[in-house]
Amino acid sequence: MMDRELQESEERAQKLEAEAVLETFWSESGNIVMKAPSGHKLKDVARYEVKVKESIVPEGDLEELDAEKKV
């Protein structure tokens, strides 16, 4: 039981870390785009924010989903 709790705790920590990295990236990306010289390709960047509810994300990995498609 403790192993499962430890694994779940590690998974939550990894998820939070990944979310923090993405948040940092997107919060800093605006500054990079704004500092780009006029006419630079970075000025063509569009931002679009989407949040996916965890309840609609399929369980399992991509290999399992691909196997289901082939059946």
N, CA, C and O atoms as a MOPAC input file, in Angstrom:
PM7 MOZYME 1SCF
protein

 N      0.81200 1    -1.18700 1     0.00000 1
 C      0.00000 1     0.00000 1     0.00000 1
 C      0.86300 1     1.26200 1     0.00000 1
 O      0.55600 1     2.22600 1    -0.70100 1
 N      1.92100 1     1.25300 1     0.77200 1
 C      2.78800 1     2.42400 1     0.83100 1
 C      3.47400 1     2.67500 1    -0.49900 1
 O      3.69500 1     3.82600 1    -0.87600 1
 N      3.81700 1     1.59600 1    -1.22300 1
 C      4.45500 1     1.75500 1    -2.52300 1
 C      3.51900 1     2.47400 1    -3.49300 1
 O      3.94300 1     3.34600 1    -4.25100 1
 N      2.26300 1     2.10300 1    -3.45800 1
 C      1.28300 1     2.73100 1    -4.35100 1
 C      1.09900 1     4.21000 1    -3.98900 1
 O      1.02400 1     5.06100 1    -4.87500 1
 N      1.02900 1     4.51100 1    -2.70800 1
 C      0.88900 1     5.89900 1    -2.25900 1
 C      2.11000 1     6.71100 1    -2.65500 1
 O      1.98900 1     7.85900 1    -3.08300 1
 N      3.28400 1     6.11500 1    -2.51100 1
 C      4.51800 1     6.79100 1    -2.89200 1
 C      4.53500 1     7.06300 1    -4.39300 1
 O      4.92300 1     8.14700 1    -4.82900 1
 N      4.11300 1     6.07500 1    -5.18100 1
 C      4.07000 1     6.23700 1    -6.63700 1
 C      3.08500 1     7.33700 1    -7.03000 1
 O      3.38800 1     8.16700 1    -7.88700 1
 N      1.90400 1     7.34400 1    -6.40400 1
 C      0.90900 1     8.37700 1    -6.70100 1
 C      1.42700 1     9.75300 1    -6.30900 1
 O      1.19500 1    10.73500 1    -7.01400 1
 N      2.11800 1     9.81900 1    -5.20000 1
 C      2.69400 1    11.08700 1    -4.75800 1
 C      3.74500 1    11.58500 1    -5.74200 1
 O      3.79200 1    12.77300 1    -6.06000 1
 N      4.58400 1    10.67700 1    -6.22100 1
 C      5.60500 1    11.04000 1    -7.20800 1
 C      4.96500 1    11.49200 1    -8.51900 1
 O      5.43200 1    12.44400 1    -9.14500 1
 N      3.90000 1    10.81200 1    -8.93200 1
 C      3.20400 1    11.19100 1   -10.16800 1
 C      2.59200 1    12.58100 1   -10.04100 1
 O      2.66100 1    13.37900 1   -10.97500 1
 N      1.99300 1    12.87200 1    -8.89000 1
 C      1.43000 1    14.21100 1    -8.66800 1
 C      2.52400 1    15.26800 1    -8.69300 1
 O      2.34300 1    16.34600 1    -9.25900 1
 N      3.66800 1    14.95300 1    -8.07400 1
 C      4.78800 1    15.90100 1    -8.05400 1
 C      5.31000 1    16.14800 1    -9.46900 1
 O      5.62800 1    17.28300 1    -9.82400 1
 N      5.39800 1    15.09800 1   -10.27000 1
 C      5.85900 1    15.24600 1   -11.65500 1
 C      4.87700 1    16.08400 1   -12.46900 1
 O      5.27900 1    16.91700 1   -13.28100 1
 N      3.58600 1    15.85500 1   -12.24100 1
 C      2.56900 1    16.61300 1   -12.95900 1
 C      2.64000 1    18.09400 1   -12.58800 1
 O      2.57400 1    18.96200 1   -13.45800 1
 N      2.77500 1    18.37400 1   -11.30100 1
 C      2.87900 1    19.76400 1   -10.85400 1
 C      4.13400 1    20.43100 1   -11.41000 1
 O      4.10400 1    21.60300 1   -11.78600 1
 N      5.23600 1    19.68300 1   -11.46100 1
 C      6.47500 1    20.23500 1   -12.00200 1
 C      6.32200 1    20.54900 1   -13.48700 1
 O      6.77000 1    21.59800 1   -13.95100 1
 N      5.68900 1    19.64000 1   -14.23600 1
 C      5.47600 1    19.86600 1   -15.66900 1
 C      4.58100 1    21.08100 1   -15.90000 1
 O      4.83100 1    21.87700 1   -16.80500 1
 N      3.54400 1    21.22000 1   -15.08600 1
 C      2.66200 1    22.37800 1   -15.20400 1
 C      3.41500 1    23.66700 1   -14.90400 1
 O      3.19600 1    24.68300 1   -15.56500 1
 N      4.30000 1    23.63300 1   -13.91100 1
 C      5.08200 1    24.81700 1   -13.56100 1
 C      6.03400 1    25.19900 1   -14.69800 1
 O      6.20900 1    26.38000 1   -14.99900 1
 N      6.64400 1    24.19500 1   -15.32100 1
 C      7.55600 1    24.45800 1   -16.44300 1
 C      6.79000 1    25.10000 1   -17.60200 1
 O      7.26600 1    26.06300 1   -18.20300 1
 N      5.61200 1    24.57100 1   -17.91300 1
 C      4.80500 1    25.14500 1   -18.99400 1
 C      4.36400 1    26.56300 1   -18.66700 1
 O      4.40400 1    27.44400 1   -19.52500 1
 N      3.95000 1    26.78100 1   -17.44000 1
 C      3.51600 1    28.10500 1   -17.01700 1
 C      4.66100 1    29.11400 1   -17.13500 1
 O      4.46800 1    30.24100 1   -17.59000 1
 N      5.85300 1    28.68800 1   -16.71700 1
 C      7.03000 1    29.55700 1   -16.82500 1
 C      7.33800 1    29.86100 1   -18.28500 1
 O      7.60600 1    31.00600 1   -18.64600 1
 N      7.29900 1    28.83000 1   -19.11600 1
 C      7.57400 1    29.02900 1   -20.54200 1
 C      6.63100 1    30.06100 1   -21.14700 1
 O      7.06800 1    31.01200 1   -21.79500 1
 N      5.32100 1    29.86200 1   -20.92700 1
 C      4.35100 1    30.76400 1   -21.53600 1
 C      4.39500 1    32.15800 1   -20.92100 1
 O      4.14600 1    33.14100 1   -21.61800 1
 N      4.70100 1    32.26200 1   -19.64600 1
 C      4.76800 1    33.60000 1   -19.04300 1
 C      5.97400 1    34.37000 1   -19.57300 1
 O      5.92200 1    35.59300 1   -19.69500 1
 N      7.05500 1    33.66700 1   -19.88700 1
 C      8.24400 1    34.32500 1   -20.41100 1
 C      8.19400 1    34.51000 1   -21.92700 1
 O      8.89500 1    35.36800 1   -22.46300 1
 N      7.38800 1    33.73000 1   -22.61500 1
 C      7.35400 1    33.81500 1   -24.07900 1
 C      6.82100 1    35.16600 1   -24.55100 1
 O      7.25300 1    35.67700 1   -25.58400 1
 N      5.89900 1    35.73600 1   -23.81100 1
 C      5.36800 1    37.04600 1   -24.19300 1
 C      6.45100 1    38.10900 1   -24.21600 1
 O      6.48300 1    38.94200 1   -25.12200 1
 N      7.33200 1    38.08900 1   -23.23800 1
 C      8.43200 1    39.06200 1   -23.18600 1
 C      9.37600 1    38.88000 1   -24.35700 1
 O      9.84400 1    39.85900 1   -24.93800 1
 N      9.65800 1    37.63900 1   -24.70800 1
 C     10.56200 1    37.36700 1   -25.82900 1
 C      9.96100 1    37.89000 1   -27.12400 1
 O     10.66100 1    38.49900 1   -27.93300 1
 N      8.67900 1    37.65900 1   -27.32500 1
 C      8.01000 1    38.12100 1   -28.54100 1
 C      7.98900 1    39.64300 1   -28.59100 1
 O      8.24300 1    40.24000 1   -29.63700 1
 N      7.69200 1    40.25600 1   -27.47700 1
 C      7.61400 1    41.72600 1   -27.44700 1
 C      8.97100 1    42.37300 1   -27.69400 1
 O      9.03700 1    43.47100 1   -28.24600 1
 N     10.05100 1    41.71100 1   -27.29600 1
 C     11.39500 1    42.27700 1   -27.46300 1
 C     11.96900 1    42.02400 1   -28.85200 1
 O     13.01300 1    42.57900 1   -29.19500 1
 N     11.31300 1    41.20700 1   -29.64900 1
 C     11.80900 1    40.91400 1   -30.99200 1
 C     11.73000 1    42.17300 1   -31.85100 1
 O     10.80600 1    42.97400 1   -31.71100 1
 N     12.70100 1    42.33800 1   -32.73100 1
 C     12.69400 1    43.52400 1   -33.59400 1
 C     11.45900 1    43.55700 1   -34.49800 1
 O     10.88300 1    42.51500 1   -34.81000 1
 N     11.06700 1    44.73300 1   -34.90400 1
 C      9.92700 1    44.90900 1   -35.79200 1
 C     10.14800 1    44.11800 1   -37.08300 1
 O     11.22700 1    44.16900 1   -37.67300 1
 N      9.12600 1    43.39400 1   -37.50900 1
 C      9.22400 1    42.59900 1   -38.73100 1
 C      9.79100 1    41.20900 1   -38.50700 1
 O      9.85700 1    40.41900 1   -39.44900 1
 N     10.20100 1    40.88900 1   -37.29500 1
 C     10.76500 1    39.57500 1   -36.99200 1
 C      9.66800 1    38.52100 1   -37.00800 1
 O      8.51600 1    38.81300 1   -36.68700 1
 N     10.02600 1    37.28500 1   -37.38400 1
 C      9.06200 1    36.18600 1   -37.45500 1
 C      8.40800 1    35.90100 1   -36.10400 1
 O      7.28200 1    35.40500 1   -36.06700 1
 N      9.08300 1    36.20100 1   -34.99800 1
 C      8.48500 1    35.97900 1   -33.68400 1
 C      7.21700 1    36.80100 1   -33.49700 1
 O      6.34800 1    36.42900 1   -32.70800 1
 N      7.10500 1    37.89200 1   -34.20300 1
 C      5.90500 1    38.72500 1   -34.10100 1
 C      4.68600 1    38.02700 1   -34.70000 1
 O      3.55500 1    38.46000 1   -34.48100 1
 N      4.91000 1    36.94600 1   -35.45800 1
 C      3.81600 1    36.20200 1   -36.07600 1
 C      3.23900 1    35.12400 1   -35.15200 1
 O      2.33400 1    34.38800 1   -35.54600 1
 N      3.75900 1    35.03200 1   -33.93300 1
 C      3.31100 1    33.99800 1   -32.99900 1
 C      1.92200 1    34.34200 1   -32.46800 1
 O      1.65400 1    35.47700 1   -32.07300 1
 N      1.05600 1    33.34900 1   -32.46800 1
 C     -0.28400 1    33.51900 1   -31.89800 1
 C     -0.37000 1    32.67400 1   -30.63900 1
 O      0.16700 1    31.56700 1   -30.59000 1
 N     -1.04100 1    33.19000 1   -29.63000 1
 C     -1.22500 1    32.43600 1   -28.38500 1
 C     -2.67800 1    32.00800 1   -28.27900 1
 O     -3.60100 1    32.77600 1   -28.55000 1
 N     -2.84600 1    30.76600 1   -27.87700 1
 C     -4.17700 1    30.21200 1   -27.71900 1
 C     -4.14300 1    29.32800 1   -26.48400 1
 O     -3.33500 1    28.40200 1   -26.40400 1
 N     -4.99600 1    29.59800 1   -25.54000 1
 C     -4.97900 1    28.85200 1   -24.29000 1
 C     -6.17600 1    27.92200 1   -24.21400 1
 O     -7.32000 1    28.33600 1   -24.40300 1
 N     -5.89300 1    26.65700 1   -23.93500 1
 C     -6.93200 1    25.64000 1   -23.81800 1
 C     -6.64700 1    24.82600 1   -22.56800 1
 O     -5.50200 1    24.45600 1   -22.30600 1
 N     -7.68100 1    24.55200 1   -21.80500 1
 C     -7.53900 1    23.66800 1   -20.65400 1
 C     -8.42600 1    22.45700 1   -20.89600 1
 O     -9.60900 1    22.58600 1   -21.21200 1
 N     -7.83900 1    21.28700 1   -20.74300 1
 C     -8.56000 1    20.03800 1   -20.94700 1
 C     -8.87300 1    19.45400 1   -19.58200 1
 O     -7.98100 1    19.27300 1   -18.75300 1
 N    -10.13300 1    19.16300 1   -19.35700 1
 C    -10.51900 1    18.56100 1   -18.09300 1
 C     -9.94500 1    17.16000 1   -18.01200 1
 O     -9.96600 1    16.40300 1   -18.98300 1
 N     -9.43800 1    16.83200 1   -16.84800 1
 C     -8.82300 1    15.53100 1   -16.66000 1
 C     -9.82300 1    14.40600 1   -16.88900 1
 O     -9.43500 1    13.30000 1   -17.26600 1
 N    -11.09600 1    14.67400 1   -16.66700 1
 C    -12.10600 1    13.63100 1   -16.81200 1
 C    -12.30800 1    13.19900 1   -18.26000 1
 O    -12.84700 1    12.11900 1   -18.50100 1
 N    -11.88900 1    14.01300 1   -19.23500 1
 C    -12.07000 1    13.61900 1   -20.63200 1
 C    -10.78700 1    13.10100 1   -21.27000 1
 O    -10.79400 1    12.69500 1   -22.43200 1
 N     -9.69800 1    13.11300 1   -20.52900 1
 C     -8.45000 1    12.57500 1   -21.04300 1
 C     -8.51000 1    11.06000 1   -20.90900 1
 O     -8.78700 1    10.55000 1   -19.82300 1
 N     -8.25400 1    10.33000 1   -21.99300 1
 C     -8.36500 1     8.86700 1   -21.92800 1
 C     -7.32800 1     8.26200 1   -20.99000 1
 O     -6.20200 1     8.74500 1   -20.87900 1
 N     -7.73500 1     7.20400 1   -20.32900 1
 C     -6.82200 1     6.45600 1   -19.47000 1
 C     -5.89800 1     5.62200 1   -20.35000 1
 O     -6.25100 1     5.30300 1   -21.48500 1
 N     -4.74200 1     5.27200 1   -19.85100 1
 C     -3.82200 1     4.39700 1   -20.57300 1
 C     -2.84500 1     5.18800 1   -21.41900 1
 O     -2.90400 1     6.41500 1   -21.49300 1
 N     -1.95200 1     4.45800 1   -22.05100 1
 C     -0.93900 1     5.11700 1   -22.86300 1
 C     -1.32700 1     5.10500 1   -24.34200 1
 O     -2.33900 1     4.52000 1   -24.72800 1
 N     -0.51700 1     5.75000 1   -25.14400 1
 C     -0.81700 1     5.88200 1   -26.56800 1
 C     -0.81300 1     4.53900 1   -27.29600 1
 O     -1.57700 1     4.34900 1   -28.24100 1
 N      0.03000 1     3.61800 1   -26.87100 1
 C      0.08500 1     2.31000 1   -27.52800 1
 C     -1.24600 1     1.57800 1   -27.37400 1
 O     -1.71400 1     0.93500 1   -28.31400 1
 N     -1.85200 1     1.67300 1   -26.19500 1
 C     -3.14400 1     1.02200 1   -25.97400 1
 C     -4.21600 1     1.66800 1   -26.85100 1
 O     -5.05700 1     0.97300 1   -27.42000 1
 N     -4.18400 1     2.98000 1   -26.95700 1
 C     -5.17400 1     3.68300 1   -27.78200 1
 C     -4.99800 1     3.32000 1   -29.25900 1
 O     -5.98800 1     3.12900 1   -29.96500 1
 N     -3.76000 1     3.22400 1   -29.73000 1
 C     -3.50900 1     2.83800 1   -31.11400 1
 C     -4.00100 1     1.41800 1   -31.37500 1
 O     -4.54600 1     1.13400 1   -32.44200 1
 N     -3.80900 1     0.53100 1   -30.40700 1
 C     -4.27200 1    -0.85000 1   -30.56700 1
 C     -5.78400 1    -0.90700 1   -30.67800 1
 O     -6.31800 1    -1.71200 1   -31.44100 1
 N     -6.48700 1    -0.05400 1   -29.91900 1
 C     -7.95100 1    -0.00200 1   -29.99500 1
 C     -8.41700 1     0.48500 1   -31.35300 1
 O     -9.43900 1     0.02100 1   -31.85800 1
 N     -7.68400 1     1.41600 1   -31.95400 1
 C     -8.06900 1     1.94500 1   -33.27000 1
 C     -7.97300 1     0.85500 1   -34.33900 1
 O     -8.77600 1     0.82700 1   -35.27200 1
 N     -7.01100 1    -0.02400 1   -34.20500 1
 C     -6.75000 1    -1.04700 1   -35.22000 1
 C     -7.76900 1    -2.17600 1   -35.18700 1
 O     -7.87800 1    -2.94500 1   -36.14200 1
 N     -8.51100 1    -2.27900 1   -34.09600 1
 C     -9.47400 1    -3.38600 1   -33.96200 1
 C    -10.74300 1    -3.08600 1   -34.69800 1
 O    -11.66500 1    -3.90100 1   -34.69700 1

